[in-house]
Amino acid sequence: MSVQMKQRGSGGGASKSRDLLQVTAQRSRQDSPPPPAGQPLPPLSVRAGEDNLRGGGGGRMGSGSSSLKHIPDGQQLMEETGFSAAHLLRLHERFDFLDKDGRGHLRPEDFEEIRELTENPIGGRIIAAFFPPEKERLDFPSFVRILAHFRPIGKNRSRDRAQPEQANSRTGKLKFAFELYDQDRDGKISREELLQVLRAMLGLQVTEEQLRSIAERAVQEADIDGDGAISFDEFKKSLEKVDMEHKMNIRFLK
Amino acid sequence: MMAAPRTLFWLLSGSLLGCGGLTPPQAHSPPPSAGVNSSLHADAPTALRVFSVDYHHVQAPFEIVLWIMLASLAKLGFHWSGRVPAVVPESCVLIMVGLLVGGVIYGVRHSAPPTLSADSFFLFLLPPIVLDAGYFLPGRLFFENLGTILWYAVLGTFWNVLGIGLSLYGVCLLAPSSLGDISLLHCLLFGSLIAAVDPVAVLSVYQEMQVNEQLHILVFGESLLNDAVTVVLYKLFESFLRLPSVSGLDVLLGMCRVVVVGLGGLFLGLFFGLLAALTSRFTSRAQVIAPLFVFLYSYLSYLTSEMLHLSGITAIVTCAVTMKQYVEANVSEHSNTSIQYFLKMWSSVSETLIFIFLGVSTIQDVHMWSWPFVCSTLLLCLFWRATGVLLLTPVVNKLRRNAVTFRDQFIIAYGGLRGAICFSLVFLIDDFPKKRLFITTTIVVILFTVFVQGMTIKPLVELLDVKRKKKTLPTVSEEIHTRFMDHLMAGMEDVVGYWGQHFWKDKFEQFNKKYLRRFLIREDQQAHSILRVYQELERRGQRGDDGAPSVVDPCPPSRPLLPEEMDSIRRILSRNLHSFNKKQTRAYSRHSLHQDVPTNRARKPLHRHQSVGGRYTCNATTPQEDDERLCDSLRGRAGLSRSHTVCSRSSRRTLSDSLASTESQTQSQPENPKPEPDRTSSDQQEKAPKKHLSFNLENEKQQ
């Protein structure tokens, strides 16, 4: 709890004035015609009230001052990723919780603290997905942007259809998964990369030859242009029958 | 070849039976011991008797031992009998043996064979079974699925009890001539006792089936809690029966009492569990009696809660779950083994005895038969259980990450075999005119579920699997990618702290680390340096190497695969991707401590230990702050492995601070060191051992 307060205090104190400016700027923007993102935002005061209710209920660690003002660029993040304020607050709490030293950013070691993640066969890849190749720091906006891939596709289809390249569209989700396979980022899943994943998932129970033949078969099935590797389009095509949209969603505390 | 041991077994038991059959008459007639002995002595006043038989001196223990011997020999025979264990659940065979024994005794003495008193069941036979179940409960899985388990156990049991009770009352009303004097309370009482399910008996048939860990823990947890709920409800209805009249206030008080009883048992169990943990901290100088404390404290918790009319089952289970991690950390390796073996042994014996007595008690002349009552009970049990599961599952599926599939639901519903608890609860009923009818019905229900359902469930599930597979044959890619997504989502939800579950768990872990472990665990056991290194390297390896390109293997030429290869691939995938976390846990077994994994699988990780151990001699630096975390995570895993294997523990205990000794220890681990049969494939895998480290422990876990 003290860590969290410190984080909020230090972050808030420095940029509080900036936040207020931003907040007021947002508020004035809202009175103008609806923003092009197509997200109908109710007036901020009502939102803040909602936040206080939801934030307080959703996070037991909430210190009571659970308003969006404490998250830098909160409004912008909301618009960009499509998360609601309550979700964003919850993610922020989780971010603070993971950030045990109160640094304001996460390192890979913080992720490794999560025990279940370390036991996950692809846990290492997941952690690596959060951190781009050179950087070892993850700040909150990047954290949220990555998690935006897993936001459930809303019922309000019109909002999502306006932006097909939104992070949580089917394409966005599949792209994220594809990049987990494609470790060398060449845009294709080679047989070797698939074999690595298979080895991680099936591990000791299957012999090397069997793994190889499984990988071989998988590549054969998906490879349309015959280059011996699976491109992103081929990957998408091979999964067209699978209901990916519902699988790749994180369910939030409502 | 199988015939010889079997016939031998039958002969042996028959002869034991002969002795047993002859002796019980003296148990029931007033002991003429004094008269007989004195007459014997009177016959030989002056000469010293060289050889004499004085049965009465040893009668009680002798008979008990004979019964236990019979039970154990029956069990032995069962396991020697070839294909039988795969087809017939053990409980069936034991009941048949009991029937045989009962028949023999009846034939010899022309009167009812001895029956089990309900007191001895509840005080002596039940606690070991429940303690065994509680001690070997996979803690983390259990708490992850606790909501679902409680949902099925508590709500499901209430549904069953009320459903069966009320509909039976309806049946009684419909047949007033024969069943008119059974009141509503009696029906509810009967419903509560007949709803006690013992699916663990069925799990033994599943050794060869794929019981994924989720289903396993659901069934297991449900049976435990279901027993507790049933006993509580039974006692409630019984006390209602004893009241002159039942008013609304009484019902309200009854519900409060249910809550009090449950929570009281829980707290009592916690109390004794912590006491046991504390005591085990000081047993280092007298290691031999350390296991005794585990049993004493658990039994004490059970007896205390029975004394206070609280739920003894809840108490003993809570006690076992609480003390397990601390006791295992505190006591020596051998003590741990002793604890586990004794638990398995006693619970095994208890269960066997119960089923044999079940068979024996069937041969009685106290039966009262009534076609409508018996048949309707059978049908209603099946019906209410099925509807309960079908109704409860959709609700719980919305809240779960892994849905409970239809196949799982079928197994849960159809696998609701009744067992020992029903049997003994029915004997405990205060005497009333139709008690004998209840006893007969209970026995029929138990026999029906055990024999018919027990033997047909496996073929039916296989049929279901086949039908399901025929409809959709996913491609290999789909299967792989779907499973990949599952792992990904699990990881993401762990990052996000899905549902705040992790919040409470993390809080508890912090509390545990800061206070409980410091208090309850011996100082020198709190950190294990060697495993720190191992863990850290493993996790670094997992993170780092996953990104690095693997060793260049020559690409196999791409050619279309033959259909047989395709089939074998599909089989491999379905068998290995089936369980979500890739842990293929064997069903909980009363007979064995080590799950009977094929030996080559058992030796592979050990081989890898050796290859891995050698590589890490240079990388022995660890940050200090990782200690606790690593120990905890290891403990979390080791906790599961502890339930099922002896081997992995020795690597923890006997380690000193150098990796070299790790190597020697792990090399001395295998109890029967045979040459590695598939050395070539494991040599290949040696090239990428780091990736497999996390699965070493996983695999040992599943052993």
Contacts between the chains, C-beta under 8 A, distances in Angstrom:
chain1	res1	chain2	res2	distance
A	58	B	500	8.0
A	59	B	500	7.9
A	60	B	500	7.0
A	60	B	503	6.5
A	61	B	503	7.4
A	91	B	496	7.1
A	94	B	495	7.9
A	94	B	496	6.0
A	94	B	497	4.9
A	97	B	497	7.1
A	97	B	503	7.9
A	97	B	506	7.9
A	98	B	495	7.9
A	108	B	543	6.8
A	111	B	495	6.9
A	112	B	539	5.8
A	112	B	543	7.3
A	113	B	629	6.4
A	114	B	494	5.2
A	114	B	495	6.6
A	114	B	502	7.8
A	115	B	632	7.4
A	115	B	633	4.7
A	115	B	636	6.4
A	116	B	490	7.3
A	116	B	491	7.9
A	116	B	494	4.4
A	117	B	491	5.5
A	117	B	494	4.8
A	117	B	495	6.6
A	118	B	539	5.3
A	118	B	542	7.3
A	118	B	633	6.6
A	118	B	694	7.5
A	119	B	633	7.8
A	119	B	637	7.4
A	119	B	694	6.4
A	119	B	698	7.8
A	120	B	487	5.7
A	120	B	490	6.1
A	120	B	491	4.7
A	120	B	494	7.2
A	121	B	487	5.6
A	121	B	582	6.5
A	121	B	694	7.5
A	121	B	695	7.9
A	122	B	484	7.0
A	122	B	487	5.0
A	122	B	488	6.5
A	122	B	491	6.6
A	122	B	546	7.6
A	123	B	491	5.8
A	123	B	542	6.7
A	123	B	543	7.9
A	124	B	542	4.4
A	124	B	543	4.1
A	124	B	544	7.6
A	124	B	545	7.8
A	124	B	546	4.2
A	124	B	547	7.7
A	125	B	546	5.3
A	125	B	547	7.9
A	126	B	488	6.6
A	126	B	491	4.2
A	126	B	492	7.0
A	126	B	495	7.3
A	127	B	543	6.0
A	128	B	543	6.8
A	128	B	546	7.0
A	128	B	547	5.9
A	130	B	495	7.9
A	147	B	492	7.3
A	147	B	495	7.7
A	147	B	496	6.6
A	150	B	489	7.7
A	150	B	492	5.7
A	177	B	481	7.5
A	177	B	484	7.0
A	177	B	485	6.4
A	177	B	488	6.4
A	180	B	484	7.7
A	180	B	488	6.6
A	181	B	484	7.6
A	183	B	546	7.0
A	183	B	547	5.3
A	183	B	549	7.9
A	184	B	549	6.8
A	191	B	555	6.6
A	192	B	549	6.8
A	192	B	550	5.9
A	192	B	553	7.7
A	194	B	480	7.7
A	195	B	550	7.2
A	196	B	546	7.0
A	196	B	550	5.7
A	196	B	691	7.8
A	197	B	480	7.6
A	197	B	484	6.4
A	198	B	480	6.8
A	199	B	688	7.1
A	199	B	691	6.2
A	199	B	692	7.9
A	200	B	546	7.2
A	200	B	691	6.3
A	201	B	480	7.7
A	201	B	483	6.2
A	201	B	484	6.9
A	201	B	487	6.8
A	201	B	577	7.1
A	201	B	582	6.4
A	202	B	572	7.9
A	202	B	576	5.2
A	202	B	577	7.3
A	202	B	582	7.3
A	203	B	582	6.7
A	203	B	692	6.2
A	203	B	695	4.0
A	203	B	698	7.2
A	203	B	699	7.6
A	204	B	601	7.5
A	204	B	604	6.2
A	204	B	605	6.7
A	204	B	692	6.4
A	204	B	695	5.2
A	204	B	696	7.8
A	204	B	698	7.8
A	204	B	699	5.0
A	205	B	575	7.9
A	205	B	576	4.8
A	205	B	582	7.9
A	205	B	584	7.3
A	205	B	601	7.8
A	205	B	699	8.0
A	206	B	572	5.7
A	206	B	576	6.1
A	207	B	678	7.5
A	207	B	681	5.0
A	208	B	681	5.8
A	208	B	684	5.0
A	208	B	685	6.2
A	209	B	681	7.6
A	210	B	568	7.7
A	210	B	569	7.4
A	210	B	572	5.6
A	212	B	556	6.2
A	213	B	561	7.0
A	213	B	565	6.2
A	213	B	569	6.1
A	214	B	476	6.4
A	214	B	480	7.4
A	214	B	569	5.3
A	214	B	572	6.9
A	214	B	573	6.7
A	216	B	556	6.3
A	216	B	558	6.6
A	216	B	561	7.2
A	217	B	476	4.9
A	217	B	561	5.6
A	217	B	565	7.9
A	217	B	566	7.0
A	217	B	569	5.7
A	218	B	476	4.9
A	218	B	477	4.7
A	218	B	480	5.7
A	219	B	558	7.6
A	220	B	558	6.5
A	220	B	560	7.2
A	220	B	561	7.3
A	221	B	475	5.3
A	221	B	476	6.0
A	221	B	477	4.9
A	222	B	477	5.1
A	228	B	555	7.8
A	228	B	558	6.6
A	235	B	481	7.9
A	238	B	475	7.2
A	238	B	477	4.5
A	238	B	478	6.9
A	238	B	481	7.2
A	239	B	477	7.6
A	239	B	478	6.7
A	239	B	481	5.7
A	241	B	478	6.9
A	242	B	478	5.7
A	242	B	481	7.1
A	242	B	482	6.0
A	244	B	485	7.1
A	247	B	482	7.3
A	247	B	485	5.2
A	247	B	486	7.6
A	247	B	489	6.7
A	248	B	485	6.1
A	248	B	488	7.4
A	248	B	489	6.3
A	249	B	489	8.0
A	250	B	489	7.5
A	250	B	492	5.9
A	250	B	493	5.9
A	250	B	496	5.6
A	250	B	498	7.1
A	251	B	498	7.3
A	251	B	499	7.6
A	253	B	499	6.1
A	253	B	500	6.2
